């Protein structure tokens, strides 16, 4: 097929245009992109490290105990015939808790009472006889020896009757042991026995606790004995570290516990939600001291190691420097600083997640709502 000259010229011109465009595109791709214009230092809010009164404290295990708590055990043996309360019931003083079968003791009381009646009859007879012998002796009818014998028999029967009467009263008193009552008002504990169970004086039937008079028992190691004093502040904490109650030491044992090698201290408890024998965390506050503090917002962690960014002068501006710190407890919204910072250091409290070591920053004052570390309350809550 024969191609006309105009058509050939048009195709050649189109091909040259396409080649030229491809060359321009390839040459443009080979050039490096233009760098973005340089940015200024990052604005960050800073807060100066200052001193605050920080409580010095240690935590120990504390046990809540009731000042009035009793274990109910029988003084006699027998089968339980009645249980008149349930675990958790509030009882009054003298209220019947349980009944032990008193049949055997009632038989003993009746038998002893019959014996006492027999001895009383003999005592009455001898009393009449001695009166008669005294009249006969006064009239000269009987001898002195007969009177002495009558008086001796009267004295013996009187003593025997009084002894039998006392034994009867003892048996009746023991009959009261078969009814177990609450010694004071309180709350009934667990009842491990059941109707019909045979119990003895070694059997634990239940407990009665009075929760309106509680105190915490804390054993403090002997190496801290020099710091223990009356009136020390004590805080009871739950598992989350929240304060359950505030108290002060009102008892210090003069002796060291041989097994625990600790000194027992006690503090009264006002929180009625706590229970007898409950285990809690007890913080003993020894005193307060001035110590550097840092805002909680300034602290970051890498692999569990805490650190902060400090705005330090560099040339005509500031840069962020990463600094490891050792922290103590929290006081309000601040950490106690044990090492790594000093007063006056400007720690960065905003945008810490975007910072890198050596990055230029522009320090700004903290927001007005932010509390000064020195004014933060020293609550003593654990961090």
Backbone torsions as a table, in degrees:
resi	resn	phi	psi	omega
1	UNK	NA	137.2	-175.4
2	UNK	-96.5	127.9	-178.5
3	UNK	-96.9	134.9	-179.1
4	UNK	-73.8	156.5	-176.2
5	UNK	-66.0	-42.5	178.0
6	UNK	-60.9	-39.5	-178.9
7	UNK	-66.1	-39.9	179.9
8	UNK	-63.1	-43.2	-179.6
9	UNK	-63.4	-36.5	-178.2
10	UNK	-68.6	-41.0	-179.4
11	UNK	-67.5	-38.8	178.8
12	UNK	-65.1	-40.3	-178.8
13	UNK	-66.5	-39.0	179.4
14	UNK	-65.6	-40.1	-179.5
15	UNK	-66.0	-42.6	178.8
16	UNK	-63.1	-38.1	178.9
17	UNK	-63.7	-41.7	-179.8
18	UNK	-65.2	-41.3	179.0
19	UNK	-63.7	-40.5	179.9
20	UNK	-64.6	-40.1	179.4
21	UNK	-66.3	-39.5	179.0
22	UNK	-64.7	-40.0	179.5
23	UNK	-64.3	-39.4	179.3
24	UNK	-65.9	-39.2	179.2
25	UNK	-65.7	-44.0	-179.5
26	UNK	-65.5	-37.9	179.5
27	UNK	-69.1	-33.5	178.3
28	UNK	-69.5	-37.5	179.2
29	UNK	-66.9	-24.6	-178.8
30	UNK	-78.1	-14.6	-178.0
31	UNK	-82.3	140.0	177.0
32	UNK	-68.9	146.8	178.7
33	UNK	-68.3	153.4	179.4
34	UNK	-70.7	137.5	178.5
35	UNK	-68.4	142.5	178.1
36	UNK	-67.1	151.7	179.8
37	UNK	-60.3	142.1	-177.9
38	UNK	-60.3	140.9	178.0
39	UNK	-98.7	157.9	179.5
40	UNK	-83.0	179.2	179.2
41	UNK	-63.5	150.8	-177.6
42	UNK	-78.8	127.3	177.8
43	UNK	-70.9	129.9	178.8
44	UNK	-137.6	149.7	174.8
45	UNK	-91.1	136.3	-177.6
46	UNK	-123.7	158.6	176.7
47	UNK	-141.6	132.1	-177.9
48	UNK	-75.5	137.3	175.9
49	UNK	-68.8	131.0	-179.2
50	UNK	-133.9	171.7	178.9
51	UNK	-90.0	147.2	176.1
52	UNK	-144.7	154.1	176.8
53	UNK	-74.7	111.2	-175.1
54	UNK	-110.6	128.4	178.4
55	UNK	-69.0	138.4	172.7
56	UNK	-95.0	121.1	-173.6
57	UNK	-146.3	163.8	172.7
58	UNK	-137.9	151.0	179.4
59	UNK	-106.4	140.2	177.7
60	UNK	-134.9	169.7	175.0
61	UNK	-87.1	127.2	178.7
62	UNK	-115.4	148.1	177.9
63	UNK	-119.8	125.7	177.8
64	UNK	-78.8	130.7	177.3
65	UNK	-134.6	144.9	177.4
66	UNK	-84.7	138.1	176.7
67	UNK	-70.8	-18.0	175.9
68	UNK	-129.0	101.0	-179.6
69	UNK	-145.7	134.2	-176.4
70	UNK	-138.7	143.8	173.0
71	UNK	-97.2	124.9	-178.7
72	UNK	-86.7	118.2	175.5
73	UNK	-131.8	144.1	-179.7
74	UNK	-74.0	154.5	173.5
75	UNK	-99.4	-1.5	178.1
76	UNK	-134.4	170.7	176.8
77	UNK	-111.6	157.8	-179.7
78	UNK	156.7	-176.1	-179.4
79	UNK	-96.8	139.3	179.2
80	UNK	-74.1	126.6	179.9
81	UNK	-107.7	-13.4	179.9
82	UNK	-158.4	136.7	171.5
83	UNK	-122.7	111.3	-169.4
84	UNK	-99.2	3.8	179.6
85	UNK	-135.2	167.9	175.3
86	UNK	-122.2	159.3	176.9
87	UNK	-58.7	132.7	180.0
88	UNK	92.3	-7.1	179.0
89	UNK	-68.2	143.8	171.4
90	UNK	-89.6	125.7	-176.6
91	UNK	-120.7	158.8	177.2
92	UNK	-103.0	164.9	179.5
93	UNK	-62.6	130.5	179.4
94	UNK	87.8	-5.0	-179.9
95	UNK	-69.0	137.4	-178.4
96	UNK	-71.4	129.4	178.8
97	UNK	-99.3	-48.4	-176.9
98	UNK	-146.4	163.4	178.2
99	UNK	-130.7	129.9	174.0
100	UNK	-103.5	141.7	-176.8
101	UNK	-54.1	116.3	-176.1
102	UNK	-97.7	10.0	-172.2
103	UNK	-57.4	-46.4	-177.7
104	UNK	-63.6	-40.6	-179.8
105	UNK	-70.5	-35.4	176.7
106	UNK	-62.3	-38.9	176.6
107	UNK	-63.2	-40.1	179.1
108	UNK	-65.4	-37.5	178.8
109	UNK	-66.0	-44.6	-179.7
110	UNK	-64.9	-39.9	178.6
111	UNK	-64.5	-44.3	179.5
112	UNK	-66.3	-35.9	178.5
113	UNK	-65.5	-38.9	176.8
114	UNK	-64.0	-40.7	177.4
115	UNK	-63.0	-40.0	179.0
116	UNK	-64.8	-36.3	178.7
117	UNK	-66.7	-37.8	176.6
118	UNK	-64.0	-43.2	179.7
119	UNK	-68.3	-30.9	177.2
120	UNK	-67.6	-38.3	178.1
121	UNK	-63.2	-43.0	177.5
122	UNK	-65.4	-38.5	178.4
123	UNK	-64.0	-41.9	178.8
124	UNK	-64.6	-41.1	178.8
125	UNK	-63.0	-45.6	-178.6
126	UNK	-66.4	-30.5	177.1
127	UNK	-65.8	-42.0	176.9
128	UNK	-65.8	-41.3	-178.3
129	UNK	-64.7	-40.7	-179.3
130	UNK	-68.6	-33.9	176.8
131	UNK	-65.2	-40.4	179.6
132	UNK	-66.5	-41.7	-180.0
133	UNK	-66.3	-33.2	177.8
134	UNK	-66.2	-39.0	178.7
135	UNK	-68.9	-41.2	179.1
136	UNK	-65.6	-38.6	179.2
137	UNK	-68.1	-38.0	178.0
138	UNK	-64.6	-31.2	178.9
139	UNK	-86.8	-1.3	178.5
140	UNK	78.7	16.0	-178.0
141	UNK	-85.9	-37.0	-177.4
142	UNK	-114.5	163.2	-177.3
143	UNK	-85.5	167.2	176.5
144	UNK	-65.9	-36.1	-178.9
145	UNK	-62.7	-40.4	178.6
146	UNK	-65.7	-37.7	177.8
147	UNK	-66.0	-41.9	-179.9
148	UNK	-62.3	-40.1	179.4
149	UNK	-64.6	-40.0	179.4
150	UNK	-65.9	-41.5	179.1
151	UNK	-66.6	-36.4	178.5
152	UNK	-66.7	-42.3	178.4
153	UNK	-64.6	-38.3	178.1
154	UNK	-64.0	-45.3	-179.6
155	UNK	-63.4	-40.4	-179.6
156	UNK	-66.0	-44.7	-179.0
157	UNK	-66.9	-35.1	177.5
158	UNK	-63.7	-46.5	179.7
159	UNK	-64.6	-39.7	179.7
160	UNK	-64.7	-40.9	179.4
161	UNK	-66.7	-43.4	178.8
162	UNK	-63.5	-38.4	177.1
163	UNK	-65.2	-40.7	179.3
164	UNK	-67.4	-37.2	177.6
165	UNK	-63.7	-42.3	177.8
166	UNK	-63.4	-39.2	178.4
167	UNK	-65.1	-37.1	177.6
168	UNK	-64.6	-42.2	178.2
169	UNK	-63.9	-37.2	178.0
170	UNK	-64.3	-42.7	179.2
171	UNK	-64.6	-39.6	177.7
172	UNK	-65.7	-38.1	178.5
173	UNK	-64.3	-40.5	178.6
174	UNK	-66.2	-25.9	177.3
175	UNK	-61.7	-29.2	178.0
176	UNK	-70.0	-19.4	178.3
177	UNK	-68.0	-16.0	-178.7
178	UNK	-81.0	-7.0	171.7
179	UNK	-112.3	116.6	-178.2
180	UNK	-97.2	125.6	-176.1
181	UNK	-121.3	163.0	178.8
182	UNK	-77.1	128.5	-179.5
183	UNK	-72.9	-21.4	178.0
184	UNK	-159.4	169.3	179.1
185	UNK	-70.0	137.5	-179.4
186	UNK	-179.6	-161.8	-177.5
187	UNK	-113.5	132.0	179.5
188	UNK	-75.4	135.1	177.9
189	UNK	-89.1	-155.3	-179.3
190	UNK	-65.2	144.8	177.6
191	UNK	-118.7	96.0	-175.0
192	UNK	-80.8	-8.0	-178.1
193	UNK	-98.4	167.3	-177.5
194	UNK	-134.1	166.4	176.9
195	UNK	-56.1	133.2	178.2
196	UNK	90.2	-13.2	179.5
197	UNK	-63.6	143.1	174.7
198	UNK	-89.0	127.3	-176.5
199	UNK	-124.0	159.0	179.0
200	UNK	-137.5	174.8	-179.6
201	UNK	-59.6	-13.1	178.1
202	UNK	-94.3	-1.1	-177.3
203	UNK	-85.3	130.2	175.8
204	UNK	-87.5	118.0	-176.7
205	UNK	-90.4	-46.6	178.5
206	UNK	-172.8	-173.6	176.0
207	UNK	-132.4	157.9	172.5
208	UNK	-129.5	121.0	-177.1
209	UNK	-120.0	145.5	176.6
210	UNK	-111.7	109.0	-172.4
211	UNK	-86.1	1.1	179.2
212	UNK	-91.8	2.0	175.5
213	UNK	-133.9	80.5	-177.2
214	UNK	-108.5	155.8	172.7
215	UNK	-149.8	156.4	-179.0
216	UNK	-104.4	135.1	176.5
217	UNK	-99.5	124.7	179.3
218	UNK	-129.1	128.3	176.6
219	UNK	-102.2	114.9	-177.2
220	UNK	-100.3	131.5	-179.2
221	UNK	-55.0	149.0	-175.7
222	UNK	-63.3	-27.5	179.8
223	UNK	-67.1	-14.9	177.1
224	UNK	-98.0	8.8	-173.5
225	UNK	-61.2	-31.0	-179.5
226	UNK	-70.1	-18.1	-178.8
227	UNK	-95.4	-10.6	-176.2
228	UNK	-76.4	134.9	177.6
229	UNK	-153.9	156.3	177.5
230	UNK	-65.8	144.2	177.6
231	UNK	86.0	0.6	177.4
232	UNK	-60.3	142.9	178.7
233	UNK	-74.6	139.8	178.1
234	UNK	-131.2	131.9	175.5
235	UNK	-117.1	132.9	174.6
236	UNK	-98.5	131.0	-174.5
237	UNK	-120.5	150.2	172.1
238	UNK	-89.9	-173.7	-176.4
239	UNK	-65.0	-26.9	180.0
240	UNK	-84.6	-3.5	-179.2
241	UNK	89.7	3.2	177.8
242	UNK	-77.0	145.5	-176.8
243	UNK	-76.8	124.3	177.0
244	UNK	-90.4	-34.3	-177.7
245	UNK	-164.3	151.7	175.2
246	UNK	-115.7	136.8	-178.2
247	UNK	-151.2	-176.3	177.3
248	UNK	-137.4	151.8	-179.1
249	UNK	-69.6	128.1	177.5
250	UNK	-122.8	4.3	176.8
251	UNK	-150.7	134.3	174.6
252	UNK	-129.1	121.3	-178.0
253	UNK	-68.5	138.1	176.7
254	UNK	-78.2	-5.6	-176.9
255	UNK	-119.8	159.8	176.3
256	UNK	-99.9	132.3	177.2
257	UNK	-67.7	124.5	-174.7
258	UNK	-65.2	-38.2	-176.3
259	UNK	-77.4	-45.1	-176.5
260	UNK	-89.4	-13.6	-175.2
261	UNK	50.3	47.6	178.7
262	UNK	-137.0	164.8	179.0
263	UNK	-105.1	125.8	-178.7
264	UNK	-78.4	127.6	170.7
265	UNK	-124.6	149.7	179.9
266	UNK	-125.8	151.9	176.3
267	UNK	-144.4	135.1	-179.8
268	UNK	-69.3	150.7	-176.9
269	UNK	-119.6	133.9	178.9
270	UNK	-102.4	-17.5	-177.2
271	UNK	-73.3	110.0	-176.7
272	UNK	-77.5	-4.1	177.8
273	UNK	-80.2	-16.7	178.5
274	UNK	-77.1	158.2	-174.8
275	UNK	-128.0	156.3	178.9
276	UNK	-58.9	134.4	179.7
277	UNK	70.8	11.5	175.0
278	UNK	-72.7	138.6	179.5
279	UNK	-98.2	130.9	-177.9
280	UNK	-135.3	167.9	171.2
281	UNK	-87.2	128.8	-177.9
282	UNK	-117.7	118.2	177.2
283	UNK	-98.6	120.5	177.0
284	UNK	-99.6	122.3	-176.8
285	UNK	-98.4	114.6	-176.7
286	UNK	-78.8	-32.6	-177.8
287	UNK	167.7	-166.4	179.8
288	UNK	-127.8	152.0	177.3
289	UNK	-148.0	151.3	178.1
290	UNK	-74.5	126.7	-175.1
291	UNK	-148.0	145.0	177.0
292	UNK	-62.3	143.5	177.1
293	UNK	-131.2	154.9	-179.0
294	UNK	-133.1	141.0	179.1
295	UNK	-59.9	144.5	178.4
296	UNK	-60.4	-34.7	-178.4
297	UNK	-64.9	-20.4	-176.8
298	UNK	-83.6	-13.1	-171.7
299	UNK	-92.8	130.3	171.8
300	UNK	-122.5	166.9	-178.2
301	UNK	-136.7	140.2	173.3
302	UNK	-129.5	115.8	-178.5
303	UNK	61.0	30.6	179.7
304	UNK	85.5	-9.6	-179.8
305	UNK	-88.7	120.9	179.8
306	UNK	-77.2	146.8	175.3
307	UNK	-151.6	164.3	176.4
308	UNK	-133.6	161.9	171.2
309	UNK	-102.1	131.5	179.9
310	UNK	-114.8	130.7	176.1
311	UNK	-81.0	113.2	-177.7
312	UNK	-117.5	144.8	178.6
313	UNK	-61.8	141.2	176.2
314	UNK	-151.5	105.7	-177.0
315	UNK	66.7	-124.3	179.8
316	UNK	-94.8	6.2	-178.1
317	UNK	-140.6	-151.5	-179.1
318	UNK	-132.4	151.9	173.8
319	UNK	-129.1	155.8	178.6
320	UNK	-90.6	123.9	177.5
321	UNK	-115.0	130.1	178.8
322	UNK	-78.9	132.0	-176.4
323	UNK	-136.0	125.0	176.7
324	UNK	-72.5	143.4	-179.1
325	UNK	-134.8	155.7	171.9
326	UNK	-111.2	122.7	-172.4
327	UNK	-108.8	152.9	174.4
328	UNK	-106.1	-135.2	179.8
329	UNK	-79.0	170.7	172.2
330	UNK	-93.6	143.4	175.3
331	UNK	-126.7	98.4	-174.9
332	UNK	67.3	-117.4	-179.9
333	UNK	-104.5	23.2	-178.5
334	UNK	-131.4	156.4	172.0
335	UNK	-99.5	143.2	168.2
336	UNK	-74.3	132.8	-178.0
337	UNK	-101.2	118.7	178.8
338	UNK	-88.5	-33.9	177.9
339	UNK	-162.9	159.4	176.5
340	UNK	106.8	-19.2	179.7
341	UNK	-137.6	159.2	175.6
342	UNK	-134.1	162.9	-179.4
343	UNK	-60.4	139.9	-179.9
344	UNK	98.0	-21.0	177.4
345	UNK	-60.7	137.3	-179.2
346	UNK	-96.3	99.8	179.8
347	UNK	-87.5	145.1	-178.4
348	UNK	-88.0	129.5	-175.0
349	UNK	-115.5	5.0	179.2
350	UNK	-138.6	147.2	175.8
351	UNK	64.6	22.7	-176.7
352	UNK	-63.6	-25.4	-178.8
353	UNK	-71.4	-15.2	180.0
354	UNK	-101.5	-1.3	-174.0
355	UNK	-87.2	154.4	171.1
356	UNK	-133.8	154.0	-179.1
357	UNK	-61.7	128.5	179.9
358	UNK	87.2	4.4	-178.0
359	UNK	-76.3	133.6	178.3
360	UNK	-64.6	137.7	179.7
361	UNK	-135.8	159.6	176.4
362	UNK	-118.8	103.1	-177.3
363	UNK	-63.9	135.6	174.4
364	UNK	-125.1	153.0	178.1
365	UNK	-67.5	155.2	178.9
366	UNK	-67.1	159.8	179.0
367	UNK	-64.1	153.2	-177.7
368	UNK	-59.3	-28.5	-177.3
369	UNK	-74.3	-17.0	-177.3
370	UNK	-72.3	131.7	-179.7
371	UNK	-80.9	145.3	175.7
372	UNK	-68.7	138.0	178.9
373	UNK	-55.9	-34.3	-177.9
374	UNK	-68.5	-24.7	-178.0
375	UNK	-95.8	-0.2	-177.5
376	UNK	-68.3	139.9	-179.0
377	UNK	-68.7	140.3	-179.5
378	UNK	-91.4	80.3	-176.8
379	UNK	-78.0	-24.2	178.9
380	UNK	78.6	12.9	179.4
381	UNK	-70.8	142.4	-178.2
382	UNK	-71.2	143.9	174.7
383	UNK	-93.8	NA	NA
